[in-house]
């Protein structure tokens, strides 16, 4: 968890990092027992909001609403200690302090000198106030009485009395709003403005450590926390989160002097083993979801008994996305290869303003919802999607909308020319996610009718049939003949409002969408040219799978923030919430109980991972190998096992092996591969304008032919 421990006396040559530990399920070793607190919790507690808290830039010690839950007391119990006379002769007693604040329970380990230092700081603060503002000081309670005799002078039969006195002192401190929010008290209690955010896990250890200069660079003075499965640090000056470290399977921790280069001359060295034990405990607890190996080598575990549904074509998918966005309460994450702000999500278009994507986002942002959008930054000479226009348009809507583009290309240190972010994600409140093949952009909305014309209420009725029906590739020249063929196409008369306005009516074979900054201007003549239907799929999940998708988005966002907007405090680092499992039957219909695992393809340039993850590819191979009856593949491309063209994936090879296995064992087994007649690239067959299309199609055909030829060779 994030905690703000501030110490102005620390030298600037060292970087202060405060780490916080927390989990949604704390063991007895790291949290206070319920039996120690007999007082019932309030039924209704106003818990802090993670989205608003990470954006807080003016939280200063002394403002209780920035740190503690309003109207909820802090309870202190000190009833045990560890006697350590050999390592701490002057302060041999290590007191175990149990703290409760609402549902949050945590343990502190403090010696007498820590209590004495807190009392001294509070006395000095009161004295300074008495000198500078005597009238104000007279209205404040004095600092509670404190036992001044050192522990070394306390006999063993008075240890119980000593614990009661220390408990009484600390309880009176936390009962006073001003004393409780003094920065030294916050330091002592390991509390900051992010400590009591239920959504990101229960509270555990927080504290300040020194960060060695070099390595992962942060600001001059940092405070870090660890919560659930995350370590983060924040600026001591403005309390902004400055970086986030997520648990993953490569996460390690050590306190070995040879590796850290730090001796044990400071008191904090004694805490180093405690910190390590605490971190290791979290790694073995709730953090184990992220540090252990998972099926398919995915970053995320298999989520059993999850809830979800799938969509065929964009109509229902976009409708559900629109409804989910309109009900977002805290935050919205969107990642797209291409995003069209003016996209209308519900058709037919009877209320264009109401269901337009940019208007939906603006309305939610005006209600306080924080919106984070990641866009693929294209090479402008090769793609007309104009992500810069999209970014400027979205940023102009509201200050709560943040947009980042990635990656940089030629100007970047690690130029990325041949790879693209092609994922499509919408995640609502880290509880609901949409993903699949549908970008929120022009040309993707469609339904099972797959209309090729759209005249709205003025749709003409054609009497003649089209004589140039496309049955195979040799019939493709009908598109390059007279456009009068449009007058011969037999169409169903879908009367009513239009479904496709402006650029949304498209045919990439004839002309790719250009001038996206003029969204309501047709790019092709709809009276002459048919639109190209779009067939694709998407999925919806709620609960734990959605949080896995959110975690992936957060990893990408934080990397992009670190690379491109590190010093821009208006763009925050994001934090994952604690894991939940829920089904909301009132919001979604036809949800299916299923086992779900989120898969991805990522590497150093895309997510910052030093170890590449290709769990999608791994799952493909395993599913093909273990299939029993049939395999159905539907894709725009089938490019595989072409080493002569530097294509090394083994999908085609594994397909052949599975088919031959079935053949030799006399099994009934089928493989169906469905592809569009041509890949979606502009150009006319037989002309130079179709170069890209022909290259991709040649790879498709070579891959298919390789499979067929190998099967023929095997008999």
N, C-alpha and C positions, 0 to 999 in steps of 0.2 A: 504494500500500500504505500501511498505517498505520504510522506511525513515531512514537516518542515522543521529542520533543526538548524538554527542559525547561530553562528559563533563568529563575531566580528574580529576576534583575536587570532583567528587562524591566518597564517601568512599567505600572501597572494601567490607565492612561488609554488604552492601546492594547490591542487584542485580538490575542493571538497565535494564528495559524492555521498548522498544519503540514500541508503537502500532500505526498502521496506518489504517485509514478508507478510503475506496473508493468504488465506485459503478459504474456500467456502465450507470446508469441513475441518475444523481444528482438533487436534488431539489434546489429551490432558496435559501433555508436556508443554504446549504452546498457548493454551488458553485456560482461563479460569473455569472451574467446575460450576455447574448450575447449583450444586448443593451448597456452595459457598455464598450464594446470593438468594435469600429467601423472598425478596421483594419481587412481585410479579411485574413483568414489563407492561408498558402501555399497549393497549390494543391498536391504537392508531399513532404512528410515529412518522413525522415528516422527514423522511430520509433524504439525504443529499442526492443531487442529480449529477451523474457522471459527465454528461454532455456539457452542462453549464459550468461545472467545477473545473474542468480542464481548460476552459476558456477564461477563467477568472484571472485578471491581471492586476487587480488592485486590492487583493486580500492582504491585509496587514494585521500583525498581532495586535490583540486588543479588541478585535471585532468578533464577538462570540459567534455570530451567525456564519462566519467563514470556517469554523472549526468544529463546533459541537452541534448536536441535534437540539433544536429549540425546545425548551421545556422538559428536557430529559436529564435527570440527574446523573452524575458520575459517582460510582460507589467504589470504595477502596477497602480491601481486606489484606492485612499482613499477619499471617499466623504461622509462618515457617521461615526458616533460614538455613543456610549452609555455613558450617564453621570451617574456615580455611586459614588457620594461623600461620602455616608455612609460607604460603604465597603472598599473604597480605597481613603483615604483623600488626600494623596500626589499625587496620579496618578488617578484622578477621571474619565478620559476619556478612554474608551475602543474603540480603533479604529478598524473599519472593513476594512480589506485590501483585495481587489479583485485582484487575480493574474491569468494571462493567459500565457500559454506556448504551442503554437500550439493549438491542440484541448483540451488540459487539462486546466480546470478552477477550482479554489478552493478559499476558504476563509481563512483568518488568522485573529485572534483577538489578538491584541497587545496593550500594554499600553506604555506610553512615556518612562518608565524606561527600557522596552525591546529594544526600538530603541537606547536609550543611551548606553545600555550595548553592543549592536552590534557595535556602533560607537567606543566605547572604545577598544573593542577587535581588530577591524580593525586598529585603530591607533597604538596599541601596536605591532601588526604584522608588520606594515610598519616601525615602529621605530626599531624593531629587525632586519629587513632586511637592513635598512639603516646603522646600525652598523656593521653587519656581511658582507654584500655585497653592499657597497655603489654604485658601478658602476651599478649593477642590479637595485637597488632601484631608481636610477636617471632616469631610463628608464620607470618606472612605474608611472601611474597616482596616485596622492595623494588621500587620503580618502576624499570623498565629504564633503562639509560643512554641519554642523548639528546645528539645533537650540538648544541652551543650556539652555534657560529659562524653568524651570519646568512647567508642566501643571497647577499646583495650582496657578501660578502667571499670567496665561493667562486669560484675560477678555473674556466674552462670545462673544463679537462682533469681536474677533480675532480668533475664533475657525476655521473658514473656511481657514484663512490664515495659521494657524498652520497645518491643514491637507495637504494643498498644499506643504508646506515646507517638511513635512515628506514624502510625495509622491515623491517629487523631489529628496530627499536624497536617498530613497530606490531605485528609478528608476536608478539613477546613479550608485549605487552599483551593481545592477544586469546587467547593461550594460557593466560593466568591467569584462572580463573573469576571471581574477585572484580573484577579490573581490567576484564575484558571487560564485566561487567554494571554498572560504574559509570555513572551517568547521563551523564557527560561523554563517556565512550567510546561509549555508545549514540548520543549526539548526533553524534559524529564519524562513526560508521559508518552513520548513518541507519537505525536499527533500533528496533523496538518489539515488544510482545507480539503484534502482528498481522502482523509482517513475513514470517514463514515459514509461511504458510498456503497450501499448494499449490492448494487448491480455488479460491482467488480470484485466481490468477494468479502469475506469477513476479515477482521483486522488481525494482524500479527506483528512481527518485528519491524521497526523502522529506526533509522539512525543515520548519523553522519560518519562517513569514512573519507579518507584521502584518496584521490585519484591521481595516479602517477601521470605526469605530463607525457604526451605522445599517445600513439595508438588511436583509439576512437576519440576524436576531439569533441569536447563539450565547451561550455562557456567557462569563464574564469572561476566561478564559484557555484557549485552544484549541490543539489540535494536529491537523493534518490530513494526510491521505495521499491518494495517487492510485494506483489499481491497476486494471490491465486497461482498464476503461472507466468508472471511478468515481473521484470525489474525495470524501474524507470528512475530517472533523475530529473530534478527541477531546479530552476534558477533561484538562488537565494534572494536576488534583488526583486524579482517580480512574480515569483511562484509559478512561472510557466513550466510545464513539462518540457524538458530539453531533449530527451531521448527515451526510447523504450526498447528493452531487450526481452524478447519472447523466449520462453523455454522451447527448445527443440531437441532432437535426438543427439545433437552434437554439443549440447550444453554441459560444461564441467565446472567444478569449483575446487580450489586448493588453497591451503595456507602454508605450503612448503616455502621455507625461507629461501632456498636455493632458486626457486622459480619466481618468487615475488621480489627478491632483492631487498627485503625490509627486515630489519632485526626486531628483537623483542624488548627494546628499551622503553617503549611507550606503553601506557596502560591499555591502549586500544588493542595491543597485540594479544592481550588476554581475551578480548572480545572476538578476535579473529576466528578462534576455534568455535565460539558460540555461534557466530554468523555462519560459519561453514556448516555446522550441525543443523542450524535452522534451515538453511537453503537445501541441504541434502534431504532433510525431512520433507520439505515441500516437493522436492523432486520425486520422492518416493510416494507422495500422497496424490493430491489432485494434479500436481504437475506431471505425474507419470503419463498422463494422456499424450503429452507432447515430447517426452524425452525417450520413450521406448519405441522400438521398431513396430511398425504396423503392417498389416496385410497390404500387398502391392507396393510396399515401400513408400506409402503415402505419409504425409505429415499429419494426417487426421486418422483417428481410429474408426472402426466400424461402429456406427450408431444403430443399435438394435431398437426395435419397437418405435421407430420414428414415424412421422406423418408427412405425407406429401401427395402430389398429383402431377400428372404430365399434361402437356398441351400439344396438339397437332395444329400447326399453322398459327399465325399471329393474332387472330381475332380474340379468342378467349384469353390468351396470354397477356396481351396488352390491356384488356379489360381488367383482369385481376391486378396487374401492375398499377393501373390508374387508381383502383379502389384502395390498394395497400398504401400507395403514396398519400392519398387524401386522408388516411387515418393515422399516419405516422405521428408519434408523440415526441420523440427525442432526436433521432438522427436518421439520415438516409445516406446509404453508400451506393454509388453507381460507378461501374467500370464498363467502358465500351470501346470497341474499335472505332465506331462512328456513332455520334449522337447528333440528332437533329432537334434543336430546341422547339421548333414549331410543329413537331409531330403530334398529330391528333390521335389519341389512344382509343377512343370509342367511336365506332362507325355503326350506321351511317351518320354523317356529320350534321347533326341537328343543333348542337350547341358547341360550335368550334372553339370558343374561348374557354369554356368550362373544362373541357377535357384535353386541352393542349398541354403538352409536357411542361413547357416553360411556365405557363400560368399555374399549373398544379404546384410546381416547385416554389414559385414565388409566394403562393398562398400559404404553403406550409412554413416557409422561411419566415414569413411575417408573423406566424404564430409561435416563433421561437425554436422551431426545429432546425437543427444544424445539418447542412447538406454538403457532402463531400463527393466530388466527381473526379474520376481518373480517366483521362482520354489518351488514346494512342496518338503520339505526335508523329505524323506522317512525313515522308520526304515529299515536299510540295510538287516537285516536278513529275512524280509518278502517280500521285493520288489526288483527286479533286475534292476530298472530304472536308478540307478547310477547318481543321480542329481549332485554329486560332480564332476564327469567327465564332465557333461554338463557345469557346472559353470566354471571349469578350461579351457575348450575348448573355450568358448565364451569370457572369459576375456583375453585370449591370442591373440584374433583377433585385438583389438584396445582399446585404453584408453577411448574412448567415450562409450564403452559398460560396463554397471554396472549390476551386478548380485547379488541378495540376495536369500537365501533359508530360508524357514520358514515352520513349527516351529522347535525349538529344542525339544528334547524329554526327556530322562532320566536326563540329566544334567541341564535342565531348572528348574527354580523355580516352574513354573506351567507346569508340564509334560503333554504333549498332546499325548496320545497313540491311542485313538480310533477315532480320527477325522482327516480329510485330507482336504487340499485345492484342490478342484476338479474342479474349474472353468477354462474356456478356454477363454482367452481374447487377442485380438490384437487391439491396439488403435493407430491411426496415427494422430499426430499433435493435439490431443484432438478434432478432427473434424470427424474422421471416425473410426468406431469400428466394429470388428467382434467378435461374441460370439456364444456359443452353445455347442455342444457335441464333437467337434473335437480338440484334442490335436495336436500340431505340432510335431508329433512323428511317428516312424515306425509303419506300420500296419494299418494306418488310411486312406491312400489315396485309393479311389475306385470310380467306376462309376456305371452306371446302368447295365453294362454287368456282374459285379461281377465275374470276371475271377477266376477260381480255379487253373489255370496253367499259367506259364509265362516262355516261352523258347526264347522269342525274335524272331529274324528272322529265328531261327532254329526250330520253333514250329512243332512237328510231326503231321501227320494226322492219327488219330486212326480209325480203321475200325470196331472194336468191341464195342458194347455198354456195359455199366456197368450193371452187373446183380444185384449188391448190392445197388440199389437206396434207399436212406433214405426216408421213408414215415412216420415213427413214431419212438418213442423212442426205440422200440424193435429191430429196424434195426441198432442201433448204433454200434453193434459189428463188423460191416463191416470195421470200422476204425482199429480195433485191429486184423483183419485177415491179410492175406498176403498183403503186400504193392504192389504186382503185380496188385492189383485192379486199380492202376493208369493207367495201360496199357489198361484198359477196359473202361475208362471214355470217353464219347463222348464230344469233345470240338470243339469250333469254332476256326478256324485257324486265329488268329490275327497276321498277319505277320508284321514284322518291329522290331523296337527297343524294348528293355525290358521296362516294366512298374515298376518292382519291383527288386531292386538291394540289395544284401546282406541281412541284417536283416529285410528289408522292406517286404521280402517274408516270411510270418510267418503263423503259425497255432498254436495258444495258447492252443488248445485242446491237441495237441500232445506234444508240448514243448514251454514253455514260452520263450520270447526273453531274452537272457543272453549275457554277454560280449558285452555290448553296446559300449565299447571302441574299438571294432573291427567291425565297422559299415558295412564294405563291404564284410564281410565273412558271407556266408549263415549259418543260425542256424539250418536249416533242409534241407534235400535232396529234391530239387524241382523236381527231376526225379522220385521220389517215393511217395512224400507226397503232397497232394493238399494244396494250401493256403486257409486260411479261409477268405472269403469276409467280408467287414466291411460296415455296413449300419448305417449312422448317419446323423444328420442335423446341419446346422449352419445358422447364420443370419448376415446381414450387415445393419448398420444404419449410417446416417450422421447427423451432426448438434447437436441439444440439447441432444438426447439420447446418442450420442457418448460422450458428455461432462459429462453426468451422469455416464457412465461407467468409464471415465477417473477419475472422482472424487472418485469413489469406489477404483480404482487402487491406486490413490494417498493416500487415507486413509490407505490402506494396506501397501504400500511402506513406508510411514512415520512411521507407527508403527514398522515395521521390522527394519528400520533404527535406530529408537530410542532404540529398544531392543538389536540389534546386532552390530550396527556400529555407535554408537552415536558420538564417537570422531574421526571417520574417515572422514576427511574433503573432501576426494576425492569422497565420496558418498553423494550427496546433498539431502536435503528435497525438495519435489516437490510441486508445486503450481498449483491450478486450474486456467484455463483461464475464461474470462468473457463469458457469454452465448451468443451464436449466433444461427441463424437459416438460414441454407443455403442448397441449392441443387446444385450439380455439375453435370449437365447432360453429360458433355463431358467426365467425368471420369468413370461413371457407366451407364450401360444400364438397362432397365426394372425396374427402381425404382418405388415403389408403394407408394402412399400417404396413410398414416395410422396414427392411434393414438398409441403411444408407451409408456409403462411404464417399467423402468428397475427394476427388482426384485432381491432379494438376500437372502441368509441365512448367518447370521454372529452373532458373540458374542464377549465376552471379549478377548478370546485367538486369534481370527482371525483378528479382525479389531480394537480392543481396546474399543468397545462399551460396556458400562456397562449394557445397556438394550438390550436384544437379539432381533434380527430382523429375522422374518421367513415369509417375504412377499411372497416368492414363494409358500409356503405351504398355506398361507391365500388365495392367488389367486386361487390355485387349488380348495380349498373348495368352494369358491364363484362361480367359473365357473361351477362346477358340480351342485351346488344347483340351479343356474339360467339357466342352459342349457334348450333348447326348443325342439330339435328334436333328437339329438344323441350326443354321446361322443365317441371320438376315442382316445385311449391311446396306444402309442407305446413306449416300454421301455425294457431295459434289465432285469429290476427287477420289481416285483409287491409285495412289502412287506408292509403290513398295518394291523392295528387293531389286533395285537397279544399281548395283555397285558401279557400273560403267558411267552412270550419271550422278554418282555420289549420293545415292539414295540407299541407305543401309538399314532401314527398318525391316523387320522380318515378318510382317503381317502376311504377305503373300506366301512366303515359305511355310509358315505355320499352317495356313489354310490348306496348302497342298498336302502337308503331312497328315493333317486330320482327315482329309478326304481319302487319302490312300489307306490310312488305318481302317476307316470304315469299309473301304472296298475289299481289303484283304481279309477282314473279319466278317464279311457278308452282312454288314449292318445297313439298315435303312437310314440314310443320312443325306441331307440336302443343304446346299449353300445358295442363297439368293443375294445377288448384288444389284442394287437399283441405283442408277446414276442418271442425271439429266443428259439429254442428247449431246449438249455442248456445255463446257464450263462457262461461267458467267463473266465473259470478257467482251468488250465491244469489238466490232469489226465484221467485215464480209469475207466469207470463205473464198479463198483464191486471190485475195488482195493483200497488200502489205499492211493494211490496217488491222488484220487479224493475226499478227505475229504472236502476240502473247497467248491468244486463244489456242493457236496451233501447237505451240510449245507444250502447254499444259495438256492438251488433248493427246499429243503424241506420247507423253509420259503415262497418261491414263491407259491408252491402248497397249503400250508396251507391257505395262504391269499385268493387264488382263491376259494378254497373249502369252506371257510367261507362265501364268498359272495353267492355262489351257494346254500349252505345249508340254509342260512337265507331266500333266495327267495323261496326255496322249502317249508320251514316251513310256509311261509306266503300264500302258496297256488298258 
